[in-house]
């Protein structure tokens, strides 16, 4: 049978109550027995002393005790007054009864050994005795005066004491029962209020939480005792449990979210122990490597899946990271699928560390990159094919350039020579037409070659210190005649303080500006073309700005972006009317970007356009000397006036297979006082050098029998140090480098520019005209 808290408290309280009653009755009975016995014995002692005094008085008078009626009457009176007294007797110490209230016992002997023993001692004392199945308390007092050996004994029955004690105990029990009963009821009531009710509330709250899972339930308690503390602790526990439940729910949600992500992601999530043995694997592995998680977890190491040919290398790299507890990202490795196929994966992982920082294992993810690797391989192959095609195109363009430049050299060269002759006005006009057409064709070839190099990523820039005044004066002198011929106002204007020099590629910068100014002149029928030069700053960096401003046809807003595309112009009518390939602006834009600058345009149809090139000066503005236009113009004009036609002395070997070019070079050299010697191929050039002494060698590169490269190498190998200048129609920058590698000292491209030719002659002949000997 199960009892509730209330029943248990009642049982415990009643049991305690009954036990208290029992203990109280036992203690009271013993106490009453002791007290009553002591009081009765005292009373018997008083009676015994009284009788002793009477016996002494009788004996003093010489009266025999057993014959004295008065003594007997007195004893009877004592017995009547004291119901507790059972008998009175006077005895000798040997046990002979001299007097007994029971007259039948006069002159008999005491047969109780306890009394006899006390009598023999002759001392006042108390003892117990048995008689007729009853127990008696005896008080024995010796009579000492005049009659030694006589004692007075007073006895009373123990039954009287028990009856008295029972009576007292009964009364005590009633009193105790009533008082303890009332106390117990009050205690139960108090317990019900202070203990049972709060505990019942606590139990009710617990049941509500259990039934409804509502952790917002709280126990109401205002007491500060243990029950109150229990209720408060329970409420705190419920609050903590609520937080824990929320945390657990959050954790469960996170775990579910993680599981959903892991099971649905295309990445293979895994864990390995410190030895590389798999301890976890997401299901996606079956789609990547063909294994189920059960086939690898606890059964395979990560390196078991590596390609056998790369296993040692990959395993070593992985365990090096293990030893350093390093995370690794995008570790590309080749694995083997269950069916034997190769699978490329990219692995990223982080170390799992214990509480003391010891390595427990690694957790990571693998991404299948097989298709990407294949695509990259295909891209590499495509790149190779594209590079090969680009190389073929570059070779074709170089050959085309050579084949065109070779006859162009004769056309341009002889046109320049004819201009120096005395011609009629009509003849001069014809020569100008020939020269202009040749230069236009040459510009077309240069544009195509530049675009090809830019497209192939092979166009390089050479950033050097260049003089701003030199660039501007060169542009002015070169481009002004074209503007004058179209009756257009032309000018180069300095807008504010300019640096004297900048760090850039002067060749490419001139090319950009020439393209823009020529375009402006071409598309302007009246008005002006101005080149405005200024300096601006942005983010503490200094830039030089070239604005080419014209009053030409302008460009529609929707066509502004199109003009920077290769082989494109604003529209077809522009091409038909003005000509051009549409490469100029595309090349200029890319060249500006190669110079770390930019090309901008602002145009209004029918009113004109402004093309702006903005490039960094590459200098510290505080350390750069300012540009003085007028001082530079004076110095430039002075140098021009002092630049008279030079006269040289010396013998020049010309290796050239083209008859027209032979004739042109021979004529140019003779005009400046030199003695030219002509050969048609590289082999003849080598023989000539061995048989004759020359001050300079002009070596064409593409020749039959032996090329210029081969001839130059052989001449240098034989120990001849005569200056050799390459003379070729190949206009690529890498062609110049090849010539220098072969042993050439200089480089001239065709068509030959007479100013460039004079620079070469000045360098090798004017200041040093002695013969170059063969070195040993």
For each residue, the residues with C-beta under 8 A, 3 or more apart:
1:
2:
3: 7 8 11
4: 7 8
5: 8 9 196 199 200 203
6: 9 10 192 196
7: 3 4 10 11
8: 3 4 5 11 12
9: 5 6 12 13 188 191 195 196
10: 6 7 13 14 188
11: 3 7 8 14 15
12: 8 9 15 16
13: 9 10 16 17 184 187 188 191
14: 10 11 17 18 184
15: 11 12 18 19
16: 12 13 19 20 184
17: 13 14 20 21 180 181 184
18: 14 15 21 22
19: 15 16 22 23
20: 16 17 23 24 176 180
21: 17 18 24 25 173 176 177 180
22: 18 19 25 26
23: 19 20 26 27
24: 20 21 27 28 172 173 176 180
25: 21 22 28 29 169 172 173 176
26: 22 23 29 30
27: 23 24 30 31
28: 24 25 31 32 168 169 172 173 176
29: 25 26 32 33 165 168 169 172
30: 26 27 33 34
31: 27 28 34 35
32: 28 29 35 36 164 165 168 169 172
33: 29 30 36 37 161 165
34: 30 31 37 38
35: 31 32 38 39
36: 32 33 39 40 161 164 165 168
37: 33 34 40 41 137 161
38: 34 35 41 42
39: 35 36 42 43
40: 36 37 43 44 84 137 156 161
41: 37 38 44 45 126 137 139
42: 38 39 45 46
43: 39 40 46 47 82 84
44: 40 41 47 48 84 85 137 139 154 155 156
45: 41 42 48 49 124 139 141 154
46: 42 43 49 50
47: 43 44 50 51 78 82 85 88 139 154
48: 44 45 51 52 139 140 141 152 153 154
49: 45 46 52 53 141
50: 46 47 53 54 78
51: 47 48 54 55 74 75 78 88 90 152 154
52: 48 49 55 56 141 143 152
53: 49 50 56 57
54: 50 51 57 58 71 74
55: 51 52 58 59 65 71 90 143 147 150 152
56: 52 53 59 60 143 145 146 147
57: 53 54 60 61
58: 54 55 61 63 65 68 71
59: 55 56 62 63 65 143 145 146 147 150
60: 56 57 145 146
61: 57 58
62: 59
63: 58 59 67 68
64: 67 68
65: 55 58 59 68 71 90 98 99
66: 98 99 106 107
67: 63 64
68: 58 63 64 65 71 72
69: 72 73
70: 73 74
71: 54 55 58 65 68 74 75 99
72: 68 69 75 76 99 101 103
73: 69 70 76 77
74: 51 54 70 71 77 78
75: 51 71 72 78 79 88 99 101
76: 72 73 79 80 101
77: 73 74 80 81
78: 47 50 51 74 75 81 82 85 88
79: 75 76 82 85 87 88 101
80: 76 77
81: 77 78
82: 43 47 78 79 85
83: 160
84: 40 43 44 156 160
85: 44 47 78 79 82 88 154 155 156
86: 136 155 156 157 160
87: 79 100 101 102 136 154 155
88: 47 51 75 78 79 85 99 100 101 152 153 154 155
89: 97 98 99 100 101 105 152 153 155
90: 51 55 65 97 98 99 143 150 151 152 153
91: 95 96 97 98 110 115 119 150 151 153
92: 95 96 98 119 149 150 151
93: 119 120 122 142 149 150 151
94: 119 149
95: 91 92 109 110 111 115 116 119
96: 91 92 107 108 109 110
97: 89 90 91 100 105 106 107 108 109 110
98: 65 66 89 90 91 92 106 107 150
99: 65 66 71 72 75 88 89 90 106
100: 87 88 89 97 103 104 105 106 108
101: 72 75 76 79 87 88 89
102: 87 105
103: 72 100 106
104: 100
105: 89 97 100 102 108
106: 66 97 98 99 100 103
107: 66 96 97 98
108: 96 97 100 105
109: 95 96 97
110: 91 95 96 97 115 116 119
111: 95
112: 115 116 129 130 131
113: 116 117
114: 117 118 127 128 129 138
115: 91 95 110 112 118 119 127 129 138 140 153
116: 95 110 112 113 119 120
117: 113 114 120 121 127
118: 114 115 121 123 125 127 138 140
119: 91 92 93 94 95 110 115 116 122 140 151
120: 93 116 117
121: 117 118 125
122: 93 119 142 151
123: 118 142
124: 45 139 140 141 142
125: 118 121 139 140
126: 41 137 138 139 140
127: 114 115 117 118 137 138 140
128: 114 135 136 137 138 158
129: 112 114 115 135 136 138 155
130: 112 133 134 135 136
131: 112 134 136
132:
133: 130
134: 130 131 157 158 159
135: 128 129 130 157 158 159
136: 86 87 128 129 130 131 155 156 157 158
137: 37 40 41 44 126 127 128 155 156 157 158 161
138: 114 115 118 126 127 128 129 153 154 155
139: 41 44 45 47 48 124 125 126 153 154 155
140: 48 115 118 119 124 125 126 127 151 152 153
141: 45 48 49 52 124 151 152 153
142: 93 122 123 124 148 150 151
143: 52 55 56 59 90 147 148 150 151 152
144: 148
145: 56 59 60
146: 56 59 60
147: 55 56 59 143 150
148: 142 143 144
149: 92 93 94
150: 55 59 90 91 92 93 98 142 143 147
151: 90 91 92 93 119 122 140 141 142 143
152: 48 51 52 55 88 89 90 140 141 143
153: 48 88 89 90 91 115 138 139 140 141
154: 44 45 47 48 51 85 87 88 138 139
155: 44 85 86 87 88 89 129 136 137 138 139
156: 40 44 84 85 86 136 137 160 161
157: 86 134 135 136 137 160 161
158: 128 134 135 136 137 161 162
159: 134 135 162 163
160: 83 84 86 156 157 163 164
161: 33 36 37 40 137 156 157 158 164 165
162: 158 159 165 166
163: 159 160 166 167
164: 32 36 160 161 167 168
165: 29 32 33 36 161 162 168 169
166: 162 163 169 170
167: 163 164 170 171
168: 28 29 32 36 164 165 171 172
169: 25 28 29 32 165 166 172 173
170: 166 167 173 174
171: 167 168 174 175
172: 24 25 28 29 32 168 169 175 176
173: 21 24 25 28 169 170 176 177
174: 170 171 177 178
175: 171 172 178 179
176: 20 21 24 25 28 172 173 179 180
177: 21 173 174 180 181
178: 174 175 181 182
179: 175 176 182 183
180: 17 20 21 24 176 177 183 184
181: 17 177 178 184 185
182: 178 179 185 186
183: 179 180 186 187
184: 13 14 16 17 180 181 187 188
185: 181 182 188 189
186: 182 183 189 190
187: 13 183 184 190 191
188: 9 10 13 184 185 191 192
189: 185 186 192 193
190: 186 187 193 194
191: 9 13 187 188 194 195 196
192: 6 188 189 195 196 197
193: 189 190 196 197
194: 190 191 197 198 223 225 227
195: 9 191 192 198 199 227
196: 5 6 9 191 192 193 199 200
197: 192 193 194 200 201
198: 194 195 201 202 219 221 223 227 228 231
199: 5 195 196 202 203 227
200: 5 196 197 203 204
201: 197 198 204 205 219 220 221 231
202: 198 199 205 206 219 230 231 234
203: 5 199 200 206 207
204: 200 201 207 208
205: 201 202 208 209 217 218 219 234
206: 202 203 209 210 234
207: 203 204 210 211
208: 204 205 211 212 214 217
209: 205 206 212 213 214 215 217 238
210: 206 207 213
211: 207 208
212: 208 209 217
213: 209 210
214: 208 209 217
215: 209 238 239 241 242 245
216: 242
217: 205 208 209 212 214 238
218: 205 235 238
219: 198 201 202 205 231 234 235
220: 201 231
221: 198 201 227 228 231 232
222: 228
223: 194 198 227 228
224: 228 229
225: 194 228 229
226: 229 230
227: 194 195 198 199 221 223 230 231
228: 198 221 222 223 224 225 231 232
229: 224 225 226 232 233
230: 202 226 227 233 234
231: 198 201 202 219 220 221 227 228 234 235
232: 221 228 229 235 236
233: 229 230 236 237
234: 202 205 206 219 230 231 237 238
235: 218 219 231 232 238 239
236: 232 233 239 240
237: 233 234 240 241
238: 209 215 217 218 234 235 241 242
239: 215 235 236 242 243
240: 236 237 243 244
241: 215 237 238 244 245
242: 215 216 238 239 245 246
243: 239 240 246 247
244: 240 241 247 248
245: 215 241 242 248 249
246: 242 243 249 250
247: 243 244 250 251
248: 244 245 251 252
249: 245 246 252 253
250: 246 247 253 254
251: 247 248 254 255
252: 248 249 255 256
253: 249 250 256 257
254: 250 251 257 258
255: 251 252 258 259
256: 252 253 259 260
257: 253 254 260 261
258: 254 255 261 262
259: 255 256 262 263
260: 256 257 263 264
261: 257 258 264 265
262: 258 259 265 269 282 284
263: 259 260 282 283 284
264: 260 261
265: 261 262 269 282 284
266: 284 367 368
267: 284 365 366 367
268: 281 282 284 285 288 289 345 365 366 367 368
269: 262 265 280 281 282 284 363 364 365
270: 278 280 281 282 285 302 363 364 365 366
271: 278 279 280 281 352 361 362 363 364
272: 275 276 277 278 279 301 302 361 362
273: 276 277 279 360 361
274: 322 359 360 361
275: 272 301
276: 272 273 301 302 303 318 319 322
277: 272 273 298 300 301
278: 270 271 272 281 296 297 298 299 300 301 302
279: 271 272 273 297 298 361
280: 269 270 271 293 297
281: 268 269 270 271 278 285 293 296 297
282: 262 263 265 268 269 270 285 293
283: 263 286 292 293
284: 262 263 265 266 267 268 269 287 288
285: 268 270 281 282 288 289 291 292 293 296
286: 283 289 290 291 292 293
287: 284
288: 268 284 285 343 345 366 368
289: 268 285 286 305 335 336 337 338 343
290: 286 337 338 339
291: 285 286 295 296 300 338
292: 283 285 286 295 296
293: 280 281 282 283 285 286 296 297
294: 297
295: 291 292 299 300
296: 278 281 285 291 292 293 299 300 305
297: 278 279 280 281 293 294
298: 277 278 279
299: 278 295 296
300: 277 278 291 295 296 304 305
301: 272 275 276 277 278 304
302: 270 272 276 278 305 306 318
303: 276 306 311 314 315 318
304: 300 301
305: 289 296 300 302 335 336
306: 302 303 310 311 314 315 333 334 335 336
307: 310 311 314 334 335 336 342
308: 311 336
309:
310: 306 307 313 314 333 334
311: 303 306 307 308 314 315
312: 315 316
313: 310 316 317
314: 303 306 307 310 311 317 318 333 334
315: 303 306 311 312 318 319
316: 312 313 319 320
317: 313 314 320 321 331
318: 276 302 303 314 315 321 322 331
319: 276 315 316 322 323
320: 316 317 323 324
321: 317 318 324 326 327 328
322: 274 276 318 319 325 351 359 362
323: 319 320
324: 320 321
325: 322 351 353 359
326: 321 351
327: 321 348 349 350 351
328: 321 331 347 348 349
329: 348
330: 346 347 348
331: 317 318 328 346 347 348 349
332: 344 345 346 347 369
333: 306 310 314 344 345 347
334: 306 307 310 314 342 343 344
335: 289 305 306 307 342 343 344 345
336: 289 305 306 307 308 340 341 342 343
337: 289 290 340 341 342 343
338: 289 290 291
339: 290
340: 336 337
341: 336 337
342: 307 334 335 336 337 370
343: 288 289 334 335 336 337 368 370
344: 332 333 334 335 368 369 370 372 373
345: 268 288 332 333 335 366 367 368 369 370
346: 330 331 332 366 367 369
347: 328 330 331 332 333 364 365 366
348: 327 328 329 330 331 364 365
349: 327 328 331 362 363 364 365
350: 327 362 363 364
351: 322 325 326 327 359 361 362
352: 271 359 360 361 362 363
353: 325 357 358 359 360
354: 357 358 359 360
355:
356:
357: 353 354
358: 353 354
359: 274 322 325 351 352 353 354
360: 273 274 352 353 354
361: 271 272 273 274 279 351 352
362: 271 272 322 349 350 351 352
363: 269 270 271 349 350 352
364: 269 270 271 347 348 349 350
365: 267 268 269 270 347 348 349
366: 267 268 270 288 345 346 347
367: 266 267 268 345 346
368: 266 268 288 343 344 345 371
369: 332 344 345 346 372 373
370: 342 343 344 345 373 374
371: 368 374 375
372: 344 369 375 376
373: 344 369 370 376 377
374: 370 371 377 378
375: 371 372 378 379
376: 372 373 379 380
377: 373 374 380 381
378: 374 375 381 382
379: 375 376 382 383
380: 376 377 383 384
381: 377 378 384 385
382: 378 379 385 386
383: 379 380 386 387
384: 380 381 387 388
385: 381 382 388 389
386: 382 383 389 390
387: 383 384 390 391
388: 384 385 391 392
389: 385 386 392 393
390: 386 387 393 394 455 456
391: 387 388 394 395
392: 388 389 395 396
393: 389 390 396 397 452
394: 390 391 397 398 452 453 456 458 732
395: 391 392 398 399
396: 392 393 399 400
397: 393 394 400 401 448 449 452
398: 394 395 401 402 449 730 731 732 735
399: 395 396 402 403
400: 396 397 403 404 445
401: 397 398 404 405 445 449 729 730 731 732
402: 398 399 405 406 702 728 729 730
403: 399 400 406 407 729
404: 400 401 407 408 441 445 729
405: 401 402 408 409 442 445 729 731 749 750 751
406: 402 403 409 410 658 661 729 750
407: 403 404 410 411 658 660
408: 404 405 411 412 438 441 442 445 750 751
409: 405 406 412 413 658 660 661 664 729 750 751 752
410: 406 407 413 414 658 660 661 663 664
411: 407 408 414 415 434 438 751
412: 408 409 415 416 435 438 439 442 751 752
413: 409 410 416 417 661 664 668 751 752
414: 410 411 417 418 664
415: 411 412 418 419 431 434 435 438
416: 412 413 419 420 435 754
417: 413 414 420 421 664 667 668
418: 414 415 421 423 427 431
419: 415 416 423 428 431 432 435
420: 416 417
421: 417 418
422:
423: 418 419 427 428 431
424: 427 428
425: 428 429
426: 429 430
427: 418 423 424 430 431
428: 419 423 424 425 431 432
429: 425 426 432 433
430: 426 427 433 434
431: 415 418 419 423 427 428 434 435
432: 419 428 429 435 436
433: 429 430 436 437
434: 411 415 430 431 437 438
435: 412 415 416 419 431 432 438 439
436: 432 433 439 440
437: 433 434 440 441
438: 408 411 412 415 434 435 441 442 751
439: 412 435 436 442 443
440: 436 437 443 444
441: 404 408 437 438 444 445
442: 405 408 412 438 439 445 446 751
443: 439 440 446 447
444: 440 441 447 448 581
445: 400 401 404 405 408 441 442 448 449 731
446: 442 443 449 450 731
447: 443 444 450 451 581 583 584 587
448: 397 444 445 451 452 581 583
449: 397 398 401 445 446 452 453 731 732
450: 446 447 453 454 459 511 583 587 591
451: 447 448 454 455 566 583 586 587
452: 393 394 397 448 449 455 456
453: 394 449 450 456 458 459 732 733
454: 450 451 457 459 587 590 591
455: 390 451 452
456: 390 394 452 453 459
457: 454
458: 394 453 734
459: 450 453 454 456 590 591 594 733
460: 733
461: 505 508 594 595
462: 505 507
463: 503 504 505 618
464: 503 504 505 506
465: 501 502 503
466: 470 471 501 502 503 504 505 506 509
467: 470 471 500 501
468: 471 472 498 499 500 501 502 533 544 627
469: 472 473 500 627 629 632 633 636
470: 466 467 473 474 506 632 636
471: 466 467 468 474 475 506 509 510 513
472: 468 469 475 476 492 531 533 629
473: 469 470 476 477 632 633 636
474: 470 471 477 478 510
475: 471 472 478 479 492 510 513 514 517 531
476: 472 473 479 480 492
477: 473 474 480
478: 474 475 481 514
479: 475 476 482 483 490 514 517 518 521
480: 476 477 483 484 490
481: 478 484 485
482: 479 485 486 518 521
483: 479 480 486 488 489 490 521 529
484: 480 481 487 488 490
485: 481 482
486: 482 483 521 524 525
487: 484 526
488: 483 484 521 524 526 527 528 529
489: 483 527 528 529 530
490: 479 480 483 484 521 528 529 530
491: 528 530 531
492: 472 475 476 530 531 533
493: 530 531 532 533
494: 498 533 627 629
495: 532 533 534
496: 534 535
497: 535 626 627
498: 468 494 533 534 535 544 626 627
499: 468 502 535 542 544 617 619 621 624 625 626 627
500: 467 468 469 624 625 626 627 628
501: 465 466 467 468 619 624 625
502: 465 466 468 499 544 615 617 618 619
503: 463 464 465 466 617 618 619
504: 463 464 466 508 509 595 615 616 617 618
505: 461 462 463 464 466 508 509 594 595
506: 464 466 470 471 509 510
507: 462 510 511
508: 461 504 505 511 512 591 594 595
509: 466 471 504 505 506 512 513 595 613 615
510: 471 474 475 506 507 513 514
511: 450 507 508 514 515 587 588 591
512: 508 509 515 516 588 591 592 595 599 613
513: 471 475 509 510 516 517 531 546 548 613
514: 475 478 479 510 511 517 518
515: 511 512 518 519 584 585 587 588
516: 512 513 519 520 546 548 588 611 613
517: 475 479 513 514 520 521 529 531 548
518: 479 482 514 515 521 522 584
519: 515 516 522 523 548 584 585 611
520: 516 517 523 524 529 548 549 550 552 609 611
521: 479 482 483 486 488 490 517 518 524 529 550
522: 518 519 578 580
523: 519 520 550 552 553 574 578 609
524: 486 488 520 521 527 528 529 550 551 552 553 608
525: 486 552 553
526: 487 488 551
527: 488 489 524 550 551 552 608
528: 488 489 490 491 524 549 550 551
529: 483 488 489 490 517 520 521 524 548 549 550 551
530: 489 490 491 492 493 547 548 549 550
531: 472 475 491 492 493 513 517 546 547 548 549
532: 493 495 546 547 549
533: 468 472 492 493 494 495 498 544 545 546 547
534: 495 496 498 544 545 547
535: 496 497 498 499 542 543 544 545 617 621
536: 542 543 545 614
537: 540 541 542 543 621
538: 541 543
539:
540: 537
541: 537 538 616
542: 499 535 536 537 616 617 619 621
543: 535 536 537 538 597 614 615 616 617
544: 468 498 499 502 533 534 535 614 615 616 617
545: 533 534 535 536 612 613 614
546: 513 516 531 532 533 612 613 614
547: 530 531 532 533 534 610 611 612
548: 513 516 517 519 520 529 530 531 610 611 612 613
549: 520 528 529 530 531 532 608 609 610
550: 520 521 523 524 527 528 529 530 608 609 610
551: 524 526 527 528 529 607 608
552: 520 523 524 525 527 608 609
553: 523 524 525 574 605 606
554: 603 604 605 606 607 608 609
555: 559 560 563 570 601 603 605 609
556: 559 560 570 605
557: 560 603
558:
559: 555 556 562 563 570 571
560: 555 556 557 563 601 603
561: 564 565
562: 559 565 568 570
563: 555 559 560 568 569 570 585 601
564: 561 568 585 586 589 599
565: 561 562 568 582 586
566: 451 582 583 586
567: 581 582 583 586
568: 562 563 564 565 582 586
569: 563 572 574 575 580 582
570: 555 556 559 562 563 574
571: 559 574 575
572: 569 575 576
573: 576 577
574: 523 553 569 570 571 577 578
575: 569 571 572 578 579 580 582
576: 572 573
577: 573 574
578: 522 523 574 575
579: 575
580: 522 569 575 584
581: 444 447 448 567 584
582: 565 566 567 568 569 575 585 586
583: 447 448 450 451 566 567 586 587
584: 447 515 518 519 580 581 587 588
585: 515 519 563 564 582 588 589 599
586: 451 564 565 566 567 568 582 583 589 590
587: 447 450 451 454 511 515 583 584 590 591
588: 511 512 515 516 584 585 591 592 599 613
589: 564 585 586 592 593 599
590: 454 459 586 587 593 594
591: 450 454 459 508 511 512 587 588 594 595
592: 512 588 589 595 597 598 599 613 614 615
593: 589 590 596 597 598 599
594: 459 461 505 508 590 591
595: 461 504 505 508 509 512 591 592 615
596: 593 615 616
597: 543 592 593 613 614 615 616
598: 592 593 613 614
599: 512 564 585 588 589 592 593 611 612 613
600: 611 612 614
601: 555 560 563 609 610 611 612
602: 609 610 612
603: 554 555 557 560 608 609 610
604: 554 607 608 609
605: 553 554 555 556
606: 553 554
607: 551 554 604
608: 524 527 549 550 551 552 554 603 604
609: 520 523 549 550 552 554 555 601 602 603 604
610: 547 548 549 550 601 602 603
611: 516 519 520 547 548 599 600 601
612: 545 546 547 548 599 600 601 602
613: 509 512 513 516 545 546 548 588 592 597 598 599
614: 536 543 544 545 546 592 597 598 600
615: 502 504 509 543 544 592 595 596 597
616: 504 541 542 543 544 596 597
617: 499 502 503 504 535 542 543 544 621 624
618: 463 502 503 504
619: 499 501 502 503 542 623 624
620: 623 624
621: 499 535 537 542 617 624
622:
623: 619 620
624: 499 500 501 617 619 620 621
625: 499 500 501
626: 497 498 499 500
627: 468 469 494 497 498 499 500 632
628: 500 631 632
629: 469 472 494 632 633
630: 633 634
631: 628 634 635
632: 469 470 473 627 628 629 635 636
633: 469 473 629 630 636 637
634: 630 631 637 638
635: 631 632 638 639
636: 469 470 473 632 633 639 640
637: 633 634 640 641
638: 634 635 641 642
639: 635 636 642 643
640: 636 637 643
641: 637 638
642: 638 639
643: 639 640
644:
645: 672
646: 672 758 761 762 766
647: 672 673
648: 672 673 674 761 765 766 769
649: 673 674 765 769
650: 674 675 695 696 765 769
651: 674 675 677 692 693 694 695
652: 669 674 675 676 677 694 695 696 697 698
653: 676 677 679 685 688 689 692 694 696 697 698
654: 662 665 666 669 676 677 678 679 698 727
655: 679 680 681 682 684 685 697 698 699 700 703 708 711 727
656: 661 662 665 678 679 680 698 700 703 727
657: 680 681 700 702 703 704
658: 406 407 409 410 661 662 700
659: 662 663
660: 407 409 410 663 664
661: 406 409 410 413 656 658 664 665 700 750
662: 654 656 658 659 665 666 678 680
663: 410 659 660 666 667
664: 409 410 413 414 417 660 661 667 668 752
665: 654 656 661 662 668 669 676 698 727 752
666: 654 662 663 669 670 676 678
667: 417 663 664 670 671
668: 413 417 664 665 671 672 752 754 757
669: 652 654 665 666 672 674 675 676
670: 666 667 673 674 676
671: 667 668
672: 645 646 647 648 668 669 758 761
673: 647 648 649 670
674: 648 649 650 651 652 669 670 761 765
675: 650 651 652 669
676: 652 653 654 665 666 669 670
677: 651 652 653 654 688 692 694
678: 654 656 662 666
679: 653 654 655 656 684 685 688
680: 655 656 657 662 684 703 704
681: 655 657 684 685 703 704 705 706
682: 655 685 686 699 703 705 706 707 708 710 711 714
683: 686 687 705 706 711
684: 655 679 680 681 687 688 705
685: 653 655 679 681 682 688 689 697 699 706 711 715
686: 682 683 689 690 706 711 714 715 718
687: 683 684 690 691
688: 653 677 679 684 685 691 692 694
689: 653 685 686 692 694 697 715 718 720 722
690: 686 687 718
691: 687 688
692: 651 653 677 688 689
693: 651 771 772 773
694: 651 652 653 677 688 689 697 722 772
695: 650 651 652 722 723 764 765 769 771 772
696: 650 652 653 722 723 725 760 761 764 765
697: 652 653 655 685 689 694 715 722 723 724 725
698: 652 653 654 655 656 665 725 727 748
699: 655 682 685 708 711 712 724 725 726 727 744
700: 655 656 657 658 661 703 708 727 728
701: 707 708 709 726 727 728 730 735 739
702: 402 657 707 708 728 729 730
703: 655 656 657 680 681 682 700 706 707 708 711
704: 657 680 681
705: 681 682 683 684
706: 681 682 683 685 686 703 710 711 714
707: 682 701 702 703 710 711
708: 655 682 699 700 701 702 703 711 712 726 727 728 739 742
709: 701 712 713 738 739 742
710: 682 706 707 713 714
711: 655 682 683 685 686 699 703 706 707 708 714 715
712: 699 708 709 715 716 724 726 739 742 743 744
713: 709 710 716 717 742 743
714: 682 686 706 710 711 717 718
715: 685 686 689 697 711 712 718 720 722 724 743
716: 712 713 719 720 742 743
717: 713 714
718: 686 689 690 714 715 774
719: 716 774 775 776
720: 689 715 716 772 774 775
721: 772 775
722: 689 694 695 696 697 715 772
723: 695 696 697 745 746 764 772
724: 697 699 712 715 743 744 745 746
725: 696 697 698 699 744 745 746 747 748 760 764
726: 699 701 708 712 736 739 744 746 747 748
727: 654 655 656 665 698 699 700 701 708 748 750 752
728: 402 700 701 702 708 735 739 747 748 749 750
729: 401 402 403 404 405 406 409 702 749 750
730: 398 401 402 701 702 735 749
731: 398 401 405 445 446 449 735 749
732: 394 398 401 449 453 735 736
733: 453 459 460 736 737
734: 458 737 738
735: 398 701 728 730 731 732 738 739
736: 726 732 733 739 740 747
737: 733 734 740 741
738: 709 734 735 741 742
739: 701 708 709 712 726 728 735 736 742 744 747
740: 736 737 743 744 747
741: 737 738
742: 708 709 712 713 716 738 739
743: 712 713 715 716 724 740
744: 699 712 724 725 726 739 740 747
745: 723 724 725 764
746: 723 724 725 726 760 763 764
747: 725 726 728 736 739 740 744
748: 698 725 726 727 728 752 753 756 757 760
749: 405 728 729 730 731 752
750: 405 406 408 409 661 727 728 729
751: 405 408 409 411 412 413 438 442
752: 409 412 413 664 665 668 727 748 749 756 757
753: 748 756 757
754: 416 668 757 758
755: 758 759
756: 748 752 753 759 760
757: 668 748 752 753 754 760 761
758: 646 672 754 755 761 762
759: 755 756 762 763
760: 696 725 746 748 756 757 763 764
761: 646 648 672 674 696 757 758 764 765 766
762: 646 758 759 765 766 767
763: 746 759 760 766
764: 695 696 723 725 745 746 760 761 768
765: 648 649 650 674 695 696 761 762 768 769
766: 646 648 761 762 763 769
767: 762
768: 764 765
769: 648 649 650 695 765 766
770:
771: 693 695
772: 693 694 695 720 721 722 723
773: 693
774: 718 719 720
775: 719 720 721
776: 719
